[in-house]
């Protein structure tokens, strides 16, 4: 029998912080699954994992029990932001469950649990609910940049809606909300509209430099594209996107086209 003092010391040294990923699971006083639960182990409650048993835990109040190791994780679920205009939080993780709250775009959330494609979140007033991952983003609301040769801004969130503006690659937009497959955006002039989600990205364009004697800028991301311009070694280009082996770039003179990735080097490389 290991002395209690030695066991306690070993536990203190080997303790790891874990989090419950299934907020409906309970900590139980023994290994037997049907033994009564000691107390609920709610999502994101810090538990101390004791390495003498893979699924033995100590709750915050010091009491010990057992929980299936598949239901806990050492990972922090981090922060998420609402990006969908509906932002619906439901009572349970199902589209058929009643809506208990609607959150504004940009609302920051700290998930306390996850089940399939749903995150459990805490609301004001000690309430909680579930929101689908499609309504969330792991980046805070901010700027979007056109990543295609050009992008159409529509009056509504539909490709059949009237086109109110055309934007070249690299144009910066203010993201307001996400509606289906479209982003609701504000242009520099203050006007608003909708742009297809695949035509924009949320990271800023990067800079590349010509790393050969001279390089061709082509009309298409293939070797068969027509030549739109030639740039000498050392020329700094702004890169907006990458398709296969080609970068979509803009040259200092404004020429927009595609350049073979073997002909350039990224800044800092």
VMD Tcl script that draws the C-alpha trace (Angstrom):
set ca {
  {0.00 0.00 0.00}
  {1.40 3.39 -0.97}
  {1.42 5.85 1.96}
  {-1.17 8.61 1.65}
  {1.51 11.31 1.74}
  {3.38 9.75 -1.19}
  {0.19 9.35 -3.19}
  {-0.80 12.98 -2.54}
  {2.63 14.21 -3.63}
  {2.51 12.15 -6.81}
  {-0.92 13.50 -7.62}
  {0.25 17.08 -7.11}
  {3.19 16.56 -9.47}
  {1.27 14.73 -12.17}
  {-1.91 16.81 -12.21}
  {-2.96 18.20 -15.59}
  {-5.71 20.64 -16.38}
  {-8.50 19.10 -18.47}
  {-11.85 20.35 -19.68}
  {-15.17 18.62 -20.19}
  {-16.09 18.48 -23.88}
  {-19.50 16.89 -23.28}
  {-21.24 19.22 -20.81}
  {-23.96 16.65 -20.09}
  {-21.57 14.10 -18.61}
  {-21.28 13.49 -14.88}
  {-18.36 12.65 -12.63}
  {-19.06 9.34 -10.89}
  {-17.65 7.94 -7.61}
  {-16.54 4.66 -9.20}
  {-15.67 3.00 -12.48}
  {-19.16 1.53 -12.95}
  {-21.07 3.63 -15.54}
  {-24.48 3.15 -13.89}
  {-23.29 4.19 -10.43}
  {-24.97 7.44 -9.33}
  {-23.17 10.61 -10.35}
  {-21.42 12.56 -7.61}
  {-22.11 15.94 -9.19}
  {-22.42 17.46 -12.65}
  {-19.14 18.34 -14.34}
  {-20.32 21.25 -16.47}
  {-18.53 22.29 -19.64}
  {-15.23 24.14 -19.13}
  {-15.09 23.30 -15.43}
  {-11.46 22.80 -14.51}
  {-10.73 19.26 -13.42}
  {-7.53 17.71 -12.16}
  {-6.60 14.51 -13.94}
  {-4.95 11.96 -11.67}
  {-2.55 9.78 -13.61}
  {-3.04 6.70 -11.45}
  {-6.31 6.23 -13.38}
  {-6.83 7.49 -16.93}
  {-10.33 8.72 -16.11}
  {-10.07 9.69 -12.47}
  {-10.67 13.39 -11.80}
  {-10.78 15.82 -8.91}
  {-13.45 18.53 -9.02}
  {-12.82 22.14 -8.05}
  {-14.17 21.54 -4.53}
  {-11.65 18.72 -3.98}
  {-13.99 15.75 -4.36}
  {-12.87 12.92 -6.62}
  {-14.66 10.70 -9.10}
  {-14.35 9.03 -12.47}
  {-15.22 10.29 -15.94}
  {-14.72 8.72 -19.36}
  {-11.46 10.05 -20.79}
  {-13.04 10.48 -24.23}
  {-15.27 13.18 -22.78}
  {-12.48 15.49 -21.62}
  {-9.77 17.40 -23.43}
  {-6.68 19.38 -22.52}
  {-7.50 21.91 -25.23}
  {-9.00 25.33 -24.54}
  {-11.97 25.95 -26.87}
  {-10.75 29.54 -27.23}
  {-12.74 32.53 -28.45}
  {-15.22 32.81 -31.31}
  {-17.16 35.68 -32.82}
  {-20.66 35.74 -34.28}
  {-20.48 36.43 -38.02}
  {-23.95 35.36 -39.15}
  {-26.67 38.00 -39.18}
  {-29.10 35.66 -37.40}
  {-26.74 34.55 -34.59}
  {-29.36 32.19 -33.16}
  {-28.64 30.42 -29.89}
  {-30.82 27.36 -29.30}
  {-31.83 25.46 -26.20}
  {-30.17 22.25 -27.41}
  {-27.77 21.37 -30.28}
  {-30.41 20.96 -32.99}
  {-31.93 23.20 -35.66}
  {-35.33 22.06 -34.39}
  {-34.68 23.28 -30.86}
  {-36.29 26.58 -29.76}
  {-34.25 29.78 -30.13}
  {-33.38 31.21 -26.71}
  {-31.38 34.23 -27.89}
  {-30.22 36.09 -31.00}
  {-26.76 37.60 -30.87}
  {-25.45 40.59 -32.82}
  {-22.73 40.22 -35.40}
  {-19.36 40.64 -33.74}
  {-20.42 39.29 -30.35}
  {-17.45 37.57 -28.71}
  {-18.12 34.16 -27.19}
  {-16.13 31.79 -24.99}
  {-17.47 28.28 -25.72}
  {-17.77 25.96 -22.74}
  {-18.59 22.78 -24.66}
  {-18.87 21.29 -28.13}
  {-21.04 18.56 -29.61}
  {-20.72 17.72 -33.30}
  {-21.15 21.04 -35.17}
  {-22.53 22.94 -32.18}
  {-20.86 25.02 -29.49}
  {-22.34 25.51 -26.06}
  {-22.07 29.11 -24.90}
  {-22.96 30.96 -21.73}
  {-25.29 33.94 -21.92}
  {-26.13 36.76 -19.54}
  {-28.27 35.88 -16.57}
  {-26.62 32.49 -15.99}
  {-28.29 31.14 -19.11}
  {-26.66 28.87 -21.69}
  {-27.46 27.57 -25.14}
  {-26.06 26.14 -28.36}
  {-24.99 27.92 -31.55}
  {-23.99 26.28 -34.84}
  {-20.38 26.61 -35.96}
  {-21.47 28.04 -39.34}
  {-22.60 31.19 -37.51}
  {-19.17 31.68 -35.95}
  {-15.68 32.69 -36.98}
  {-12.37 32.34 -35.16}
  {-11.34 35.86 -36.22}
  {-12.92 39.05 -34.89}
  {-14.94 41.15 -37.33}
  {-12.73 43.34 -39.44}
  {-11.57 43.95 -42.96}
  {-11.98 41.72 -45.99}
  {-9.85 41.89 -49.14}
  {-10.85 40.96 -52.67}
  {-8.83 37.86 -53.58}
  {-10.04 37.40 -57.16}
  {-9.18 39.34 -60.33}
  {-12.41 41.18 -59.69}
  {-15.46 40.86 -57.47}
  {-19.05 41.93 -57.96}
  {-20.94 43.69 -55.20}
  {-24.64 42.83 -55.29}
  {-27.62 44.71 -53.92}
  {-28.75 41.56 -52.09}
  {-27.25 38.25 -50.89}
  {-27.88 36.46 -54.19}
  {-25.95 36.07 -57.46}
  {-29.20 37.03 -59.22}
  {-29.34 40.34 -57.37}
  {-28.40 43.58 -59.15}
  {-24.67 44.29 -59.37}
  {-24.03 47.70 -57.82}
  {-20.22 47.76 -58.04}
  {-17.20 45.92 -59.41}
  {-14.02 45.76 -57.36}
  {-10.44 44.89 -58.42}
  {-8.17 42.49 -56.52}
  {-6.93 43.82 -53.21}
  {-9.83 46.17 -52.54}
  {-10.40 46.47 -48.80}
  {-13.94 46.10 -47.48}
  {-15.51 46.37 -44.04}
  {-17.25 43.15 -43.04}
  {-20.67 43.76 -41.50}
  {-22.24 40.30 -41.40}
  {-22.41 36.94 -43.12}
  {-25.65 35.98 -44.85}
  {-25.62 32.52 -46.39}
  {-22.82 32.39 -48.95}
  {-22.40 36.17 -49.00}
  {-20.78 38.80 -46.82}
  {-22.59 42.05 -46.17}
  {-19.88 44.66 -46.63}
  {-19.30 48.41 -46.58}
  {-17.21 50.00 -49.31}
  {-14.80 52.88 -48.78}
  {-17.37 55.34 -50.14}
  {-19.80 54.27 -47.41}
  {-22.09 52.27 -49.65}
  {-23.05 48.73 -48.64}
  {-23.72 45.56 -50.58}
  {-23.10 41.83 -50.70}
  {-20.08 39.98 -52.05}
  {-19.65 36.24 -52.57}
  {-17.62 34.71 -49.73}
  {-15.13 32.95 -52.03}
  {-14.18 36.25 -53.69}
  {-12.72 37.71 -50.50}
  {-10.38 36.73 -47.66}
  {-9.82 38.09 -44.16}
  {-6.01 38.17 -44.19}
  {-4.12 41.06 -45.76}
  {-2.37 40.66 -49.11}
  {1.29 39.67 -48.83}
  {4.35 40.96 -50.66}
  {6.62 38.93 -52.93}
  {9.79 39.82 -54.86}
  {10.89 38.71 -58.30}
  {13.75 36.25 -57.75}
  {14.85 35.67 -61.37}
  {16.31 37.88 -64.09}
  {12.82 38.82 -65.26}
  {9.39 37.28 -64.92}
  {6.22 37.32 -66.96}
  {2.82 38.33 -65.58}
  {0.16 36.30 -67.35}
  {-3.56 36.65 -67.94}
  {-4.39 33.24 -66.46}
  {-2.83 30.95 -63.82}
  {-1.32 28.64 -66.47}
  {1.79 28.63 -68.63}
  {-0.47 29.17 -71.65}
  {-1.86 32.52 -70.47}
  {-1.06 35.56 -72.55}
  {1.72 37.84 -71.29}
  {0.41 41.06 -69.74}
  {3.76 42.39 -68.61}
  {7.35 41.62 -67.69}
  {8.97 42.63 -64.40}
  {12.72 42.65 -63.61}
  {14.55 41.00 -60.73}
  {13.88 42.54 -57.33}
  {10.51 44.03 -58.25}
  {8.13 44.07 -55.30}
  {4.66 42.71 -56.08}
  {1.49 42.57 -54.02}
  {0.03 39.03 -53.95}
  {-3.69 38.53 -53.34}
  {-4.24 34.84 -53.91}
  {-2.56 31.62 -55.03}
  {-3.97 29.04 -57.42}
  {-1.87 25.93 -57.96}
  {1.63 27.22 -58.89}
  {0.66 30.83 -59.60}
  {0.20 33.97 -57.50}
  {-2.33 36.63 -58.40}
  {-0.27 39.82 -58.19}
  {-0.29 43.52 -58.90}
  {2.85 45.14 -60.30}
  {4.00 48.68 -59.39}
  {2.56 50.00 -62.68}
  {-0.87 48.53 -61.78}
  {-0.68 45.48 -64.04}
  {-2.79 42.70 -62.53}
  {-2.17 39.08 -63.42}
  {-0.59 35.76 -62.53}
  {3.07 34.96 -61.91}
  {4.74 31.56 -61.54}
  {5.62 30.92 -57.89}
  {9.15 29.69 -58.76}
  {9.92 33.19 -60.07}
  {9.24 35.00 -56.80}
  {10.15 34.79 -53.13}
  {7.89 35.79 -50.27}
  {8.93 38.59 -47.96}
  {10.89 37.25 -45.02}
  {11.86 34.04 -46.79}
}
mol new
graphics top color blue
foreach p $ca { graphics top sphere $p radius 0.5 }
foreach p [lrange $ca 0 end-1] q [lrange $ca 1 end] { graphics top cylinder $p $q radius 0.2 }
display resetview
